[in-house]
Amino acid sequence: MKTRPLGNTGYRVSEIGFGAWGIGGAMWRGVDDSDGRKALREAVDQGITLFDTALAYGEGHSERLIGDALKDDIRANRVVVATKIPPMNLEWPAKASYKLNTVFPAKHIAASTEQSLQNLGMEALHLQQLHVWNDVWLSDPEWQQSLDQIVRLKKEGKVLHWGISINDHAPETALKVLTDPIFETAQVIYNIYDRSPEKALFALAKRKPLGIIVRVPFDEGALTGQIKANTVFPAGDWRADYFAGDRKAEAERRSKALAGLLNKDVESLPEMALRFCLSSPEVSTVIPGMRRPAHVRQNATVSAKGALPAAMMSQLKTHAWDKNWYS
């Protein structure tokens, strides 16, 4: 497993990280806690050192599972755990019309941090992120109080580093806040279909430097080739909405087109998707969601294969796809 620096945090993290939304269990179906624990242990065995979770994932269940399964690794500083403060109004993404005092008031920032510390069994969070953001809040009168709380938590040693988890498909909504030295990382959607971070965020990452954590490398499964027109999701699984209507058929059509580019050097769509992300030097780590040990092993092997061939990167430009299926 290769490693890269996470901005100026001082951490070197595995190129493939562990996205822990799925093991929270609330919105993803079909995997139990036993599978989740096995996946977490397999990740450590495979050299994965960055684990990304959030207080909102299963109302803290993902955090508690990580805190339990990785207790010894956390205490020995063998892993880096990143978590997130949910917006108080529990609305994703962050709309410009929302007032800051309904999203990230100072008391909510402090209370959420304390809850995450308890869930994870940690005395200090390695990386705490705001789970949504919109730069309009920088001019909100409440922002200074919230920022003071963020600085205070770092001075108290309860949060070692701060970051921003950027709105879905909208890196332009956080470019201003990320110029503040207190924020050292940005988590953003970046994949073969959504290349929007290349426009301005990656340039900022070079200048600062800024640690870039890439989420949704598989477009919630559309880039794995496993979503078919006739795919049926388990009852209660949120992906039934994400792939509603004719979206499954469209995802299948596009993944088949991508599969036509595979060759002996790039053998599967998941490999292509992860190596695409790692082909950008601005990227610190990629955090595919992983709920089973087999998925962990498959994803972890990609790091050793390096960037995609230049010819394939050129071909993938025509596969960019401007969409937002979260809305």
C-alpha positions as CSV (number, residue, x, y, z in Angstrom):
1,M,0.0,0.0,0.0
2,K,1.5,3.3,-1.0
3,T,1.0,6.5,1.1
4,R,0.7,10.2,0.4
5,P,0.8,13.3,2.6
6,L,-2.5,14.6,3.8
7,G,-1.9,18.2,3.2
8,N,0.0,20.0,6.0
9,T,-1.4,17.8,8.7
10,G,1.8,15.8,9.1
11,Y,0.0,12.5,8.4
12,R,1.0,10.2,5.6
13,V,-2.1,8.1,4.8
14,S,-2.8,5.1,2.6
15,E,-3.8,5.9,-1.0
16,I,-6.9,3.8,-0.5
17,G,-8.8,4.7,2.6
18,F,-11.9,3.2,4.2
19,G,-15.3,4.9,3.6
20,A,-17.4,3.9,6.6
21,W,-20.9,5.2,5.7
22,G,-22.1,1.7,4.8
23,I,-21.1,0.1,8.1
24,G,-23.3,2.6,9.9
25,G,-26.2,0.4,8.7
26,A,-29.0,3.0,8.7
27,M,-29.3,3.7,5.0
28,W,-27.4,0.7,3.5
29,R,-28.8,-2.7,3.8
30,G,-27.5,-6.3,3.4
31,V,-24.4,-6.3,5.8
32,D,-24.4,-6.8,9.5
33,D,-21.9,-5.6,12.2
34,S,-20.0,-8.8,12.0
35,D,-19.2,-8.2,8.4
36,G,-18.3,-4.6,9.2
37,R,-15.8,-5.6,11.9
38,K,-14.2,-8.1,9.6
39,A,-13.9,-5.5,6.9
40,L,-12.3,-3.0,9.3
41,R,-9.8,-5.6,10.5
42,E,-9.0,-6.7,6.9
43,A,-8.4,-3.0,6.0
44,V,-5.7,-2.8,8.7
45,D,-4.2,-6.0,7.5
46,Q,-4.1,-4.6,3.9
47,G,-2.2,-1.5,5.0
48,I,-5.2,0.9,5.0
49,T,-4.5,3.7,7.5
50,L,-7.2,6.3,6.8
51,F,-10.8,5.6,8.1
52,D,-13.5,8.1,7.3
53,T,-16.7,8.1,9.3
54,A,-19.3,10.6,10.6
55,L,-21.6,11.2,13.6
56,A,-24.5,11.0,11.2
57,Y,-23.7,7.5,9.9
58,G,-26.2,5.4,11.7
59,E,-26.5,8.0,14.4
60,G,-23.0,7.3,15.6
61,H,-23.1,3.5,14.9
62,S,-20.3,3.7,12.4
63,E,-18.1,5.6,14.8
64,R,-18.8,3.2,17.7
65,L,-18.0,0.2,15.4
66,I,-14.7,1.8,14.4
67,G,-13.9,2.7,18.0
68,D,-14.4,-0.9,19.1
69,A,-12.8,-2.7,16.2
70,L,-9.8,-0.5,15.9
71,K,-9.3,0.4,19.5
72,D,-5.7,-0.9,19.7
73,D,-4.7,0.6,16.4
74,I,-6.1,4.0,17.4
75,R,-4.2,3.9,20.7
76,A,-1.0,2.9,19.0
77,N,-1.4,5.7,16.3
78,R,-1.3,3.1,13.5
79,V,-4.4,4.6,11.9
80,V,-5.9,8.1,11.2
81,V,-9.6,8.5,11.9
82,A,-11.6,11.3,10.2
83,T,-15.1,12.0,11.3
84,K,-17.7,14.8,10.7
85,I,-20.1,17.1,12.4
86,P,-23.6,16.8,10.9
87,P,-25.5,20.0,10.1
88,M,-27.8,20.7,13.0
89,N,-30.8,20.9,10.6
90,L,-29.8,17.5,9.2
91,E,-30.2,18.8,5.6
92,W,-27.8,17.7,2.9
93,P,-26.5,19.4,0.8
94,A,-26.1,22.9,2.4
95,K,-28.3,25.5,0.7
96,A,-27.3,29.1,0.6
97,S,-30.7,30.0,2.0
98,Y,-29.9,28.3,5.3
99,K,-28.8,30.4,8.2
100,L,-25.6,29.4,10.0
101,N,-27.3,29.2,13.4
102,T,-29.5,26.3,12.0
103,V,-26.5,24.4,10.6
104,F,-23.3,25.0,12.6
105,P,-23.8,27.1,15.7
106,A,-20.9,27.1,18.2
107,K,-22.7,24.9,20.8
108,H,-23.6,22.3,18.2
109,I,-20.0,22.1,17.0
110,A,-18.8,21.5,20.6
111,A,-21.5,19.0,21.5
112,S,-21.0,17.0,18.3
113,T,-17.3,16.8,18.9
114,E,-17.8,15.6,22.4
115,Q,-20.2,12.9,21.2
116,S,-17.8,11.7,18.5
117,L,-15.0,11.5,21.0
118,Q,-17.2,9.4,23.2
119,N,-18.3,7.1,20.3
120,L,-14.8,6.6,19.1
121,G,-13.2,6.2,22.5
122,M,-10.6,8.9,21.7
123,E,-9.2,11.7,23.7
124,A,-8.5,13.7,20.5
125,L,-10.0,13.5,17.0
126,H,-7.3,13.2,14.3
127,L,-9.5,15.0,11.8
128,Q,-12.9,16.6,12.4
129,Q,-14.8,17.9,9.3
130,L,-17.9,20.0,8.8
131,H,-20.2,17.6,7.0
132,V,-21.6,20.3,4.6
133,W,-20.6,23.8,3.7
134,N,-21.6,26.9,1.8
135,D,-19.3,29.9,1.5
136,V,-22.2,32.3,2.0
137,W,-21.9,31.6,5.7
138,L,-18.6,33.4,5.9
139,S,-20.6,36.7,5.9
140,D,-23.1,35.4,8.5
141,P,-22.7,37.3,11.8
142,E,-22.7,33.9,13.6
143,W,-19.6,32.7,11.8
144,Q,-17.1,34.3,14.1
145,Q,-18.5,32.5,17.1
146,S,-18.5,29.2,15.3
147,L,-14.9,29.8,14.1
148,D,-13.8,30.7,17.6
149,Q,-15.3,27.4,18.8
150,I,-13.4,25.5,16.1
151,V,-10.1,27.2,17.1
152,R,-10.8,26.6,20.8
153,L,-11.4,22.8,20.3
154,K,-8.0,22.6,18.5
155,K,-6.2,24.6,21.3
156,E,-7.8,22.3,23.9
157,G,-6.4,19.3,22.0
158,K,-9.8,17.7,21.4
159,V,-9.5,18.2,17.6
160,L,-6.0,17.9,16.1
161,H,-6.9,19.0,12.6
162,W,-10.0,20.4,10.8
163,G,-11.4,20.0,7.3
164,I,-14.5,20.6,5.2
165,S,-16.6,17.9,3.5
166,I,-17.9,19.7,0.4
167,N,-21.4,19.7,-1.0
168,D,-22.2,17.1,-3.5
169,H,-20.9,18.0,-7.0
170,A,-20.2,21.6,-5.9
171,P,-16.5,22.2,-5.0
172,E,-17.0,25.9,-5.8
173,T,-19.1,26.3,-2.6
174,A,-16.1,25.9,-0.4
175,L,-13.2,27.6,-2.1
176,K,-13.2,30.6,0.2
177,V,-13.4,28.9,3.5
178,L,-10.6,26.5,2.5
179,T,-8.2,29.4,2.3
180,D,-8.4,29.7,6.1
181,P,-5.3,28.0,7.6
182,I,-7.5,26.2,10.2
183,F,-8.9,24.0,7.5
184,E,-6.3,21.6,6.3
185,T,-8.3,19.1,4.3
186,A,-11.2,19.0,1.8
187,Q,-13.4,15.9,1.2
188,V,-15.0,16.0,-2.3
189,I,-16.7,13.9,-4.9
190,Y,-14.3,13.1,-7.7
191,N,-14.7,10.3,-10.2
192,I,-14.6,9.5,-13.9
193,Y,-18.1,11.2,-14.3
194,D,-17.6,14.2,-12.0
195,R,-14.3,16.0,-12.7
196,S,-15.4,19.4,-11.3
197,P,-12.7,19.5,-8.6
198,E,-10.1,19.8,-11.4
199,K,-11.4,23.3,-12.2
200,A,-10.3,25.2,-9.1
201,L,-10.1,23.0,-6.0
202,F,-7.0,21.1,-7.2
203,A,-5.2,24.4,-7.9
204,L,-6.0,25.5,-4.4
205,A,-4.7,22.2,-3.1
206,K,-1.4,22.8,-4.8
207,R,-1.0,26.3,-3.5
208,K,-1.9,25.7,0.2
209,P,-1.2,22.7,0.2
210,L,-4.5,21.1,1.0
211,G,-5.2,17.4,1.8
212,I,-7.8,16.1,-0.7
213,I,-9.9,13.2,0.4
214,V,-11.9,11.8,-2.5
215,R,-15.3,10.2,-1.9
216,V,-17.8,8.5,-4.2
217,P,-15.1,7.2,-6.6
218,F,-17.6,4.5,-7.8
219,D,-20.6,7.0,-8.1
220,E,-22.5,4.9,-5.5
221,G,-21.9,1.8,-7.6
222,A,-22.6,3.1,-11.1
223,L,-18.8,2.9,-11.9
224,T,-18.4,-0.7,-10.8
225,G,-20.5,-2.2,-13.6
226,Q,-22.7,-3.9,-10.9
227,I,-25.8,-1.7,-11.4
228,K,-28.0,-3.1,-14.1
229,A,-31.4,-2.0,-15.4
230,N,-33.0,-4.9,-13.5
231,T,-31.1,-4.4,-10.2
232,V,-33.3,-4.6,-7.1
233,F,-32.0,-3.0,-3.9
234,P,-32.9,-4.4,-0.4
235,A,-35.9,-2.8,1.3
236,G,-34.9,0.5,2.9
237,D,-31.7,0.9,1.0
238,W,-31.2,4.6,0.0
239,R,-29.8,3.6,-3.4
240,A,-33.3,2.8,-4.6
241,D,-33.9,6.5,-4.7
242,Y,-30.5,7.4,-6.1
243,F,-31.1,5.0,-9.0
244,A,-34.8,5.7,-9.4
245,G,-36.7,5.6,-12.7
246,D,-34.5,5.0,-15.8
247,R,-31.3,5.8,-14.0
248,K,-30.3,2.2,-13.6
249,A,-30.5,1.6,-17.3
250,E,-28.5,4.7,-18.0
251,A,-25.9,3.7,-15.5
252,E,-25.6,0.3,-17.2
253,R,-25.3,1.8,-20.6
254,R,-22.5,4.1,-19.6
255,S,-20.6,1.4,-17.6
256,K,-20.7,-0.9,-20.6
257,A,-19.1,1.9,-22.7
258,L,-16.4,2.2,-20.1
259,A,-15.9,-1.5,-20.0
260,G,-14.9,-1.3,-23.7
261,L,-11.7,0.5,-22.6
262,L,-10.5,-2.4,-20.4
263,N,-7.4,-4.3,-21.3
264,K,-4.6,-6.4,-19.8
265,D,-3.2,-3.3,-17.9
266,V,-6.6,-2.2,-16.5
267,E,-8.7,-5.3,-15.9
268,S,-11.9,-4.1,-14.1
269,L,-14.1,-1.1,-13.8
270,P,-13.5,-0.7,-10.0
271,E,-9.8,-0.7,-10.7
272,M,-10.2,1.9,-13.5
273,A,-12.3,4.1,-11.2
274,L,-9.8,4.1,-8.3
275,R,-6.8,4.4,-10.5
276,F,-8.4,7.4,-12.2
277,C,-8.7,9.2,-8.9
278,L,-5.1,8.3,-7.9
279,S,-3.8,9.6,-11.3
280,S,-4.2,13.1,-9.9
281,P,-1.2,14.0,-7.7
282,E,-3.4,16.5,-5.8
283,V,-5.4,13.6,-4.3
284,S,-4.2,12.4,-0.9
285,T,-6.5,9.4,-0.5
286,V,-9.6,7.8,-2.0
287,I,-12.3,6.4,0.3
288,P,-14.5,3.9,-1.4
289,G,-17.3,2.5,0.8
290,M,-16.3,-1.0,2.0
291,R,-18.6,-3.3,3.9
292,R,-17.1,-6.7,3.3
293,P,-13.5,-8.1,3.5
294,A,-13.5,-9.2,-0.1
295,H,-14.2,-5.6,-1.2
296,V,-11.4,-4.4,1.0
297,R,-8.9,-6.8,-0.6
298,Q,-10.0,-5.9,-4.1
299,N,-9.7,-2.2,-3.5
300,A,-6.5,-2.3,-1.6
301,T,-4.6,-4.0,-4.4
302,V,-5.2,-1.0,-6.7
303,S,-2.6,1.2,-5.0
304,A,0.3,-0.9,-6.2
305,K,-0.8,-0.5,-9.8
306,G,-0.3,3.3,-10.0
307,A,-1.8,5.9,-12.3
308,L,-3.8,4.9,-15.4
309,P,-1.9,5.0,-18.7
310,A,-1.9,8.4,-20.3
311,A,-3.8,7.1,-23.4
312,M,-6.7,5.8,-21.2
313,M,-6.8,9.1,-19.2
314,S,-7.3,10.9,-22.5
315,Q,-10.1,8.5,-23.5
316,L,-11.9,9.0,-20.2
317,K,-12.3,12.7,-20.9
318,T,-15.2,12.0,-23.2
319,H,-17.0,10.0,-20.4
320,A,-17.4,13.0,-18.1
321,W,-21.1,13.3,-17.1
322,D,-22.7,16.4,-15.6
323,K,-25.5,15.1,-13.3
324,N,-26.8,15.3,-9.7
325,W,-28.8,12.3,-8.7
326,Y,-28.8,13.3,-5.1
327,S,-31.3,16.1,-5.7
